Amino acid sequence: MSWLPWLMFVMVACASAEQSKLRVLVVFPFPSKSHTILGDGVVRHLLKAGHEVTFITPIVKKNVDPNLRQIDVSDNFKIIDISADLLSLKALMDKTSTISFMTSIQVTMDVNNMTFHNTNVQKLLRDPKEQFDVIIAEWMYNELYSTFSAIFGAPFIWVSTAQPHWMVLRLIDEASNPAYTSDIVSSVVPPFSFYERVQQLFMQIMALGMQKLFINPKVDVIYTSLTPFIRQRGREVPEFEVLKYNASLMLGNSHVSMGSSPALPQSYKAVGGYHIDTDIKPLPTDLQKIMDNAKDGVIYFSMGSNLKSKDLPVEVIQGLLKVLGSLKQTVLWKFEEVLPGLPSNIHILQWAPQLSILAHPNCKLFITHGGLLSTTETIYFGKPIIGIPVFADQFVNVERAVKAGIAKKVDLSYNIADELKVAIHEILNDPSYTRKVEELSFVYHHRPVSPGAELVHWVEHVARTRGAPHLRSPALHVPLYQKMYLDLAAVVFIILIAITKLIKRLFRKKSTEKKKKTN
């Protein structure tokens, strides 16, 4: 019977492992490859830690981990297809298309609504057997996904996909001060001039006004349509204004190496770079040969997954080919179509293994649109950049990189080829850009633990402490008038009025007594 103790040990170990396994719902339904990459990163780390994950995603993968269940919301791409012209580079250059703040708000709200009413998601919401230990969702301009927390009665974690800004920080503590923090769609970085401070304050006030007048009423309508799912589980329906501030934690796709270092609450955890798979895949054989043989180095040019270089005007493409073709460096250009008559040093990639390209020692420069994933990766691998921002946080990301001394900015215009030529020569001939980005790369990597390990730690911490109430900021429970000491100002004002009246009365009394004595 010597095998009996071993059997008991295995049974106890299995039971212990099963107890420590969390059931996690991850919600990243925005129909964009870059956003899905961030969702995939969260899922990958949780699966590696042995947890069970249900993933609401628009891009379903095959041959996945047995602990992963994918909820297909690929229908969300219909919303992006309708507004695809908004992301046309030619339309943006000709100003026949603009991506305004309100446009972004409306698109994301449509995605939220379509996600909740997706047949596969509805099935998940209706099933009383579905239970989760923690829910993680991407914040995208509104707080509708906090409804999942009310439905399943589980602790809730936001993921902020941008550098910390006032719209997300107010959900867990205080809105950041516009005197020294940039708005998410800003194009300036601190320190601000007087005009820029006023501009940032105005942007924050305007956004709050639009939220109160236009966004909240629409969000309330969608939330009301979802409240039956809360009631069917026997739970009280919380007011949405209370629910949206009930997150236990915020995981931020940020790090001090990538931007500024504002004061952050205990419930904000910077895990920027968690999406980067440290197991860098080998390059395809033909690409490996090209990069290995590039004796003067490689310039990698990509406008990301949402913007397409093929949408550039024909004359701009020809101008870029002329400029890039005149360089001694090898150029890898992520371009969605075959281009005839290419210069010998330019190679078109319809699909680019970006991490593997940036990891190659011969990659000397990255020309990018300035998305946060790309700017994070350039710091991870220590490569200087030329930023061509187009919309959203790309402007402020590039401005931060310029201020940090690791980038040059080039505007998206019909004169882009000439400006790009100047910027390329400046960066390649000035070693300070590479030296500075290598310094920041050291800062990025010099952490107590990897961002993926930290992400898993805090998810587990929230689940095992029933929502981590000890991390909640007391600022969430203090009304605005108390934060601004308006009640104190009112008391002081009343006291001053009372003192003024008392002094006037005393002076009148003395004046009357004096007149009586005179008479």
C-alpha positions as CSV (number, residue, x, y, z in Angstrom):
1,M,0.0,0.0,0.0
2,S,3.0,2.3,-0.4
3,W,1.3,4.0,-3.3
4,L,-1.6,5.3,-1.1
5,P,0.3,8.3,0.3
6,W,1.3,9.4,-3.2
7,L,-2.3,9.0,-4.4
8,M,-3.5,11.2,-1.5
9,F,-0.8,13.8,-2.3
10,V,-1.8,14.0,-5.9
11,M,-5.5,14.3,-5.0
12,V,-4.8,17.1,-2.5
13,A,-2.5,18.8,-5.0
14,C,-5.2,18.6,-7.7
15,A,-7.9,19.9,-5.4
16,S,-5.6,22.8,-4.3
17,A,-4.9,23.7,-7.9
18,E,-8.6,23.6,-8.8
19,Q,-9.3,25.9,-5.8
20,S,-6.7,28.4,-6.9
21,K,-8.0,28.5,-10.5
22,L,-10.0,31.6,-11.2
23,R,-12.9,32.0,-13.6
24,V,-12.2,35.2,-15.4
25,L,-14.4,37.1,-18.0
26,V,-12.3,39.3,-20.3
27,V,-14.2,41.8,-22.4
28,F,-12.3,43.3,-25.4
29,P,-15.0,43.5,-28.1
30,F,-13.8,46.6,-30.0
31,P,-13.3,45.5,-33.7
32,S,-9.7,46.5,-34.2
33,K,-6.6,44.3,-34.4
34,S,-4.6,46.6,-32.0
35,H,-7.3,46.5,-29.3
36,T,-7.6,42.7,-29.7
37,I,-3.8,42.4,-29.3
38,L,-4.2,44.0,-25.9
39,G,-7.1,41.7,-25.0
40,D,-5.0,38.7,-26.2
41,G,-2.2,39.8,-23.9
42,V,-4.5,39.8,-20.8
43,V,-5.8,36.4,-21.8
44,R,-2.4,34.9,-22.5
45,H,-1.0,35.8,-19.1
46,L,-4.0,34.5,-17.2
47,L,-4.0,31.2,-19.1
48,K,-0.3,30.8,-18.4
49,A,-1.1,31.3,-14.7
50,G,-3.6,28.4,-15.0
51,H,-6.9,30.3,-14.9
52,E,-10.0,29.7,-16.9
53,V,-10.9,32.5,-19.2
54,T,-14.0,33.5,-21.1
55,F,-13.0,36.0,-23.8
56,I,-15.5,38.3,-25.6
57,T,-13.6,39.1,-28.8
58,P,-14.2,40.1,-32.4
59,I,-11.3,38.0,-33.6
60,V,-11.7,34.3,-32.8
61,K,-8.6,32.1,-32.9
62,K,-8.2,28.5,-33.7
63,N,-6.3,25.8,-31.7
64,V,-6.6,27.7,-28.4
65,D,-5.8,26.6,-24.8
66,P,-8.4,24.2,-23.4
67,N,-9.0,26.7,-20.5
68,L,-10.1,29.4,-23.0
69,R,-13.7,29.9,-24.2
70,Q,-14.2,32.5,-26.9
71,I,-17.4,34.4,-27.3
72,D,-17.6,35.5,-30.9
73,V,-18.6,39.2,-31.5
74,S,-17.1,39.5,-35.0
75,D,-20.4,41.2,-36.1
76,N,-19.0,44.3,-34.4
77,F,-16.8,44.7,-37.5
78,K,-20.0,45.8,-39.4
79,I,-19.9,49.1,-37.4
80,I,-16.3,49.7,-38.4
81,D,-17.1,48.8,-42.0
82,I,-19.8,51.5,-42.1
83,S,-17.3,54.1,-40.9
84,A,-14.2,52.8,-42.8
85,D,-14.0,55.9,-44.9
86,L,-13.2,57.8,-41.7
87,L,-9.8,56.1,-41.6
88,S,-8.8,56.7,-45.2
89,L,-5.4,58.5,-45.2
90,K,-6.3,60.3,-48.4
91,A,-9.6,61.5,-47.0
92,L,-7.9,62.7,-43.8
93,M,-5.2,64.5,-45.8
94,D,-7.9,66.2,-48.0
95,K,-9.9,67.0,-44.9
96,T,-13.0,65.4,-46.4
97,S,-13.0,63.1,-43.4
98,T,-12.4,64.0,-39.7
99,I,-12.3,61.8,-36.7
100,S,-13.8,64.0,-34.0
101,F,-14.2,63.3,-30.3
102,M,-18.0,62.9,-30.8
103,T,-17.4,60.5,-33.7
104,S,-15.2,58.3,-31.5
105,I,-17.8,58.4,-28.7
106,Q,-20.6,57.4,-31.1
107,V,-18.7,54.5,-32.7
108,T,-17.6,53.1,-29.3
109,M,-21.2,53.4,-28.0
110,D,-22.5,51.5,-31.0
111,V,-19.9,48.8,-30.4
112,N,-21.0,48.6,-26.7
113,N,-24.6,48.3,-27.6
114,M,-24.0,45.7,-30.4
115,T,-21.8,43.6,-28.0
116,F,-24.5,43.4,-25.3
117,H,-27.2,42.5,-27.9
118,N,-25.0,39.9,-29.7
119,T,-26.7,36.5,-29.7
120,N,-23.6,34.8,-28.2
121,V,-23.3,37.4,-25.4
122,Q,-27.0,37.3,-24.7
123,K,-26.8,33.5,-24.2
124,L,-24.0,34.1,-21.7
125,L,-26.0,36.7,-19.8
126,R,-29.1,34.6,-19.7
127,D,-27.5,31.4,-18.3
128,P,-27.9,31.4,-14.5
129,K,-25.1,28.8,-14.3
130,E,-22.5,31.3,-15.6
131,Q,-20.4,32.6,-12.7
132,F,-17.1,34.5,-12.6
133,D,-14.6,35.4,-9.9
134,V,-13.5,38.6,-11.6
135,I,-14.3,40.6,-14.7
136,I,-11.8,42.6,-16.8
137,A,-13.0,45.0,-19.5
138,E,-11.4,47.6,-21.8
139,W,-12.5,51.2,-21.1
140,M,-13.6,53.0,-24.3
141,Y,-15.1,56.4,-23.7
142,N,-17.9,55.2,-21.5
143,E,-18.5,52.8,-18.6
144,L,-21.2,50.5,-20.0
145,Y,-19.1,47.4,-19.6
146,S,-19.3,47.8,-15.8
147,T,-22.8,46.3,-16.3
148,F,-21.2,42.9,-16.5
149,S,-20.2,43.3,-12.9
150,A,-23.8,44.0,-11.8
151,I,-25.1,41.0,-13.8
152,F,-22.6,38.5,-12.5
153,G,-22.0,40.0,-9.1
154,A,-18.2,39.9,-9.5
155,P,-15.4,42.3,-8.8
156,F,-14.6,44.5,-11.8
157,I,-11.3,45.7,-13.3
158,W,-10.9,48.3,-16.0
159,V,-8.1,48.2,-18.6
160,S,-7.0,51.6,-19.8
161,T,-5.3,51.2,-23.2
162,A,-3.8,54.7,-23.2
163,Q,-1.5,56.7,-20.9
164,P,-3.3,57.8,-17.7
165,H,-5.7,60.7,-18.4
166,W,-8.5,62.5,-16.6
167,M,-11.4,60.5,-18.1
168,V,-10.2,57.2,-16.6
169,L,-8.6,58.4,-13.4
170,R,-11.9,60.0,-12.3
171,L,-13.4,56.5,-12.2
172,I,-11.0,55.3,-9.4
173,D,-9.9,58.5,-7.7
174,E,-9.7,62.1,-9.1
175,A,-9.6,63.5,-12.6
176,S,-6.0,64.6,-13.3
177,N,-5.2,68.2,-13.1
178,P,-5.3,69.8,-16.6
179,A,-2.5,72.2,-15.6
180,Y,0.0,69.4,-16.0
181,T,-1.6,66.4,-17.7
182,S,-2.6,66.1,-21.3
183,D,-6.0,65.2,-22.6
184,I,-6.2,61.8,-24.4
185,V,-6.8,63.6,-27.8
186,S,-4.4,66.5,-27.1
187,S,-1.3,67.3,-29.1
188,V,0.7,69.0,-26.4
189,V,2.7,67.7,-23.4
190,P,3.7,69.4,-20.2
191,P,5.1,71.8,-19.1
192,F,2.3,73.9,-20.6
193,S,2.3,77.5,-21.6
194,F,-0.5,79.8,-20.2
195,Y,-2.5,79.2,-23.4
196,E,-2.0,75.4,-23.3
197,R,-3.1,75.3,-19.7
198,V,-6.3,77.2,-20.6
199,Q,-6.8,74.9,-23.6
200,Q,-6.5,71.7,-21.5
201,L,-8.9,73.1,-18.9
202,F,-11.4,74.1,-21.7
203,M,-11.1,70.6,-23.3
204,Q,-11.9,68.9,-20.0
205,I,-14.9,71.2,-19.2
206,M,-16.2,70.7,-22.8
207,A,-15.9,66.9,-22.6
208,L,-17.6,66.8,-19.2
209,G,-20.4,69.0,-20.7
210,M,-20.8,66.7,-23.7
211,Q,-20.8,63.7,-21.5
212,K,-23.6,65.1,-19.3
213,L,-25.8,66.4,-22.1
214,F,-25.3,63.9,-24.9
215,I,-23.5,60.7,-23.8
216,N,-25.0,59.9,-20.4
217,P,-28.7,59.9,-21.7
218,K,-27.8,57.4,-24.4
219,V,-25.8,55.2,-22.0
220,D,-28.7,55.2,-19.6
221,V,-31.0,53.9,-22.3
222,I,-28.7,51.0,-23.1
223,Y,-28.2,50.3,-19.4
224,T,-31.9,50.2,-18.8
225,S,-32.3,47.6,-21.5
226,L,-29.8,45.4,-19.7
227,T,-31.3,45.6,-16.2
228,P,-33.6,42.5,-16.7
229,F,-30.4,40.4,-16.7
230,I,-29.5,41.8,-13.3
231,R,-33.0,41.2,-11.9
232,Q,-33.2,37.6,-13.2
233,R,-30.3,36.7,-10.9
234,G,-32.2,38.1,-7.9
235,R,-29.9,41.2,-7.6
236,E,-30.9,44.7,-7.0
237,V,-30.3,47.1,-9.9
238,P,-27.7,49.7,-8.9
239,E,-27.9,53.2,-10.2
240,F,-25.5,53.5,-13.1
241,E,-24.0,56.6,-11.7
242,V,-22.9,54.5,-8.7
243,L,-22.0,51.3,-10.6
244,K,-19.5,53.0,-13.0
245,Y,-17.4,54.1,-10.0
246,N,-17.4,50.6,-8.4
247,A,-14.3,49.2,-10.1
248,S,-11.8,47.5,-7.8
249,L,-8.8,48.3,-10.0
250,M,-7.5,49.8,-13.2
251,L,-4.7,48.2,-15.2
252,G,-3.0,50.9,-17.3
253,N,-1.2,50.2,-20.5
254,S,1.5,52.7,-19.4
255,H,4.9,53.0,-17.8
256,V,7.1,55.9,-16.8
257,S,9.5,55.0,-19.6
258,M,6.8,55.8,-22.1
259,G,5.5,59.1,-20.9
260,S,5.1,61.4,-17.9
261,S,4.8,60.2,-14.3
262,P,1.7,61.9,-12.8
263,A,0.5,61.1,-9.3
264,L,-1.6,57.9,-9.5
265,P,-3.9,56.3,-6.9
266,Q,-3.2,52.9,-5.3
267,S,-5.9,51.3,-7.5
268,Y,-4.1,52.2,-10.7
269,K,-1.4,49.7,-11.7
270,A,0.9,50.5,-14.7
271,V,1.5,47.3,-16.7
272,G,2.4,48.9,-20.0
273,G,4.1,46.4,-22.4
274,Y,2.2,43.4,-21.1
275,H,1.0,42.7,-24.7
276,I,4.6,42.0,-25.9
277,D,5.3,38.3,-26.1
278,T,8.8,37.9,-24.8
279,D,9.1,34.7,-26.9
280,I,10.1,36.5,-30.1
281,K,9.3,34.4,-33.1
282,P,12.0,33.8,-35.7
283,L,11.6,35.8,-38.9
284,P,10.5,34.1,-42.1
285,T,13.5,32.8,-44.0
286,D,13.4,35.4,-46.9
287,L,12.9,38.3,-44.4
288,Q,15.7,37.0,-42.2
289,K,18.1,37.0,-45.2
290,I,17.1,40.5,-46.2
291,M,17.7,41.9,-42.7
292,D,20.9,39.9,-42.1
293,N,22.4,41.2,-45.4
294,A,21.4,44.9,-44.8
295,K,25.0,46.2,-44.1
296,D,23.8,49.8,-43.8
297,G,20.8,48.9,-41.5
298,V,17.1,48.6,-42.0
299,I,14.3,51.2,-41.8
300,Y,10.9,49.7,-40.9
301,F,7.8,51.7,-42.1
302,S,4.3,50.8,-40.8
303,M,1.2,52.8,-40.3
304,G,-0.3,50.2,-38.0
305,S,-3.3,47.8,-38.4
306,N,-6.1,50.4,-38.8
307,L,-4.5,52.8,-41.2
308,K,-3.4,51.6,-44.6
309,S,-0.5,53.0,-46.7
310,K,-2.3,52.0,-49.9
311,D,-4.9,54.7,-49.2
312,L,-2.3,57.4,-49.6
313,P,-2.7,59.6,-52.7
314,V,-0.7,58.2,-55.7
315,E,1.6,61.2,-55.9
316,V,2.4,60.8,-52.2
317,I,3.3,57.1,-52.7
318,Q,5.5,58.0,-55.6
319,G,7.2,60.7,-53.6
320,L,7.9,58.3,-50.8
321,L,9.3,55.7,-53.1
322,K,11.6,58.3,-54.6
323,V,12.9,59.4,-51.2
324,L,13.1,56.0,-49.6
325,G,14.7,54.6,-52.8
326,S,17.5,57.1,-52.6
327,L,18.6,55.8,-49.2
328,K,21.5,53.4,-48.7
329,Q,19.5,51.6,-46.0
330,T,17.2,48.7,-46.7
331,V,13.5,49.7,-46.3
332,L,10.8,47.4,-45.2
333,W,7.4,49.0,-45.9
334,K,4.2,47.5,-44.6
335,F,2.0,48.1,-47.7
336,E,-1.3,46.3,-48.4
337,E,-0.8,45.9,-52.2
338,V,1.9,44.9,-54.6
339,L,3.8,47.9,-55.9
340,P,5.4,47.6,-59.3
341,G,8.8,49.0,-60.2
342,L,10.2,49.2,-56.7
343,P,13.7,50.5,-56.0
344,S,16.1,47.7,-55.1
345,N,16.4,48.7,-51.5
346,I,12.6,48.7,-50.8
347,H,10.7,45.6,-49.8
348,I,6.9,45.5,-49.5
349,L,5.4,43.5,-46.7
350,Q,1.7,42.9,-46.8
351,W,2.0,41.3,-43.4
352,A,4.8,42.3,-41.1
353,P,6.0,40.4,-38.0
354,Q,6.7,43.7,-36.2
355,L,8.2,42.4,-33.0
356,S,10.6,40.2,-34.8
357,I,11.6,43.0,-37.1
358,L,12.2,45.5,-34.3
359,A,14.2,42.8,-32.4
360,H,16.7,42.4,-35.2
361,P,20.0,44.2,-34.5
362,N,20.1,45.7,-38.0
363,C,16.8,47.6,-37.5
364,K,17.9,51.2,-37.0
365,L,14.7,53.2,-37.3
366,F,11.0,52.8,-37.1
367,I,8.6,55.0,-39.0
368,T,5.2,54.7,-37.3
369,H,1.8,56.3,-36.9
370,G,2.5,56.6,-33.2
371,G,0.0,54.2,-31.7
372,L,0.7,53.3,-28.1
373,L,1.5,49.6,-28.9
374,S,4.1,50.7,-31.5
375,T,5.6,53.4,-29.3
376,T,5.8,50.9,-26.4
377,E,7.5,48.3,-28.6
378,T,10.1,50.8,-29.9
379,I,11.1,51.5,-26.3
380,Y,11.1,47.8,-25.4
381,F,13.5,47.1,-28.3
382,G,15.4,50.5,-28.1
383,K,14.7,51.8,-31.6
384,P,14.3,55.6,-32.4
385,I,11.2,56.6,-34.3
386,I,9.7,59.0,-36.8
387,G,6.1,59.6,-35.8
388,I,3.3,60.4,-38.3
389,P,0.3,60.9,-36.0
390,V,-3.2,60.7,-37.6
391,F,-5.9,60.5,-34.9
392,A,-6.7,59.9,-31.2
393,D,-3.8,59.5,-28.8
394,Q,-1.2,59.2,-31.6
395,F,-0.5,63.0,-31.4
396,V,0.3,63.1,-27.7
397,N,2.2,59.8,-28.0
398,V,4.5,61.2,-30.7
399,E,4.8,64.5,-28.8
400,R,6.0,62.6,-25.7
401,A,8.5,60.7,-27.8
402,V,9.8,63.9,-29.3
403,K,10.2,65.6,-25.9
404,A,12.0,62.5,-24.6
405,G,14.5,62.9,-27.4
406,I,13.8,59.6,-29.2
407,A,11.7,60.8,-32.1
408,K,11.0,63.3,-34.9
409,K,7.5,64.2,-35.8
410,V,6.4,64.5,-39.5
411,D,2.9,65.8,-40.4
412,L,0.6,63.8,-42.6
413,S,0.5,66.1,-45.7
414,Y,1.2,66.1,-49.4
415,N,4.7,67.3,-48.5
416,I,5.4,64.3,-46.3
417,A,8.1,62.8,-48.5
418,D,10.4,65.9,-48.3
419,E,9.8,66.2,-44.5
420,L,10.5,62.5,-44.0
421,K,13.8,62.7,-45.9
422,V,15.0,65.5,-43.5
423,A,13.9,63.6,-40.4
424,I,15.5,60.3,-41.6
425,H,18.9,62.0,-42.2
426,E,18.7,63.8,-38.8
427,I,18.0,60.7,-36.8
428,L,20.4,58.4,-38.6
429,N,23.2,61.0,-38.3
430,D,22.6,61.9,-34.7
431,P,23.5,59.1,-32.3
432,S,21.7,60.9,-29.4
433,Y,18.3,59.5,-30.5
434,T,19.5,55.9,-30.3
435,R,21.4,56.6,-27.1
436,K,18.3,58.1,-25.4
437,V,15.9,55.4,-26.5
438,E,18.4,52.7,-25.2
439,E,18.4,54.6,-21.9
440,L,14.6,54.5,-21.8
441,S,14.7,50.8,-22.8
442,F,16.7,50.2,-19.7
443,V,14.2,52.0,-17.5
444,Y,11.4,49.9,-19.1
445,H,13.1,46.6,-18.4
446,H,14.4,47.6,-14.9
447,R,11.3,46.5,-13.0
448,P,10.9,44.3,-10.0
449,V,8.7,41.9,-12.1
450,S,7.5,41.7,-15.7
451,P,4.3,43.6,-16.6
452,G,2.6,40.3,-17.3
453,A,3.4,38.9,-13.9
454,E,2.2,42.1,-12.3
455,L,-1.0,42.0,-14.2
456,V,-1.7,38.4,-13.0
457,H,-0.8,39.3,-9.4
458,W,-3.3,42.1,-9.2
459,V,-6.1,40.2,-10.9
460,E,-5.6,37.4,-8.4
461,H,-5.4,39.9,-5.6
462,V,-8.7,41.5,-6.5
463,A,-10.4,38.1,-6.8
464,R,-9.0,36.8,-3.5
465,T,-9.8,39.9,-1.5
466,R,-13.4,40.1,-2.7
467,G,-12.8,43.3,-4.7
468,A,-9.8,44.8,-2.9
469,P,-11.7,47.5,-1.0
470,H,-8.5,48.5,0.8
471,L,-7.2,49.9,-2.5
472,R,-10.3,52.2,-3.1
473,S,-9.6,55.9,-2.9
474,P,-11.6,57.9,-0.3
475,A,-12.0,60.6,-3.0
476,L,-14.8,58.5,-4.6
477,H,-17.0,59.1,-1.6
478,V,-16.4,62.9,-1.3
479,P,-18.9,65.1,-3.2
480,L,-17.4,67.8,-5.5
481,Y,-18.5,70.6,-3.3
482,Q,-16.5,69.2,-0.4
483,K,-13.5,68.5,-2.6
484,M,-13.6,72.2,-3.7
485,Y,-14.3,73.3,-0.1
486,L,-17.3,75.1,-1.3
487,D,-19.1,74.5,2.0
488,L,-16.1,76.1,3.8
489,A,-16.2,79.0,1.4
490,A,-20.0,79.4,2.1
491,V,-19.4,79.3,5.9
492,V,-16.6,81.9,5.6
493,F,-18.7,84.1,3.3
494,I,-21.6,84.0,5.8
495,I,-19.3,84.8,8.7
496,L,-17.7,87.7,6.8
497,I,-21.2,89.1,6.0
498,A,-22.2,88.7,9.7
499,I,-19.0,90.4,10.9
500,T,-19.5,93.2,8.3
501,K,-23.1,93.8,9.5
502,L,-22.0,93.7,13.1
503,I,-19.3,96.2,12.5
504,K,-21.7,98.5,10.6
505,R,-24.2,98.3,13.5
506,L,-21.5,99.1,16.1
507,F,-20.4,102.1,14.0
508,R,-24.0,103.3,13.7
509,K,-24.5,102.9,17.5
510,K,-21.3,104.9,18.2
511,S,-22.2,107.6,15.7
512,T,-25.7,107.9,17.3
513,E,-24.2,108.1,20.8
514,K,-21.7,110.8,19.7
515,K,-24.5,112.9,18.1
516,K,-26.5,112.7,21.4
517,K,-23.5,113.9,23.4
518,T,-23.0,116.7,21.0
519,N,-26.6,117.8,21.3
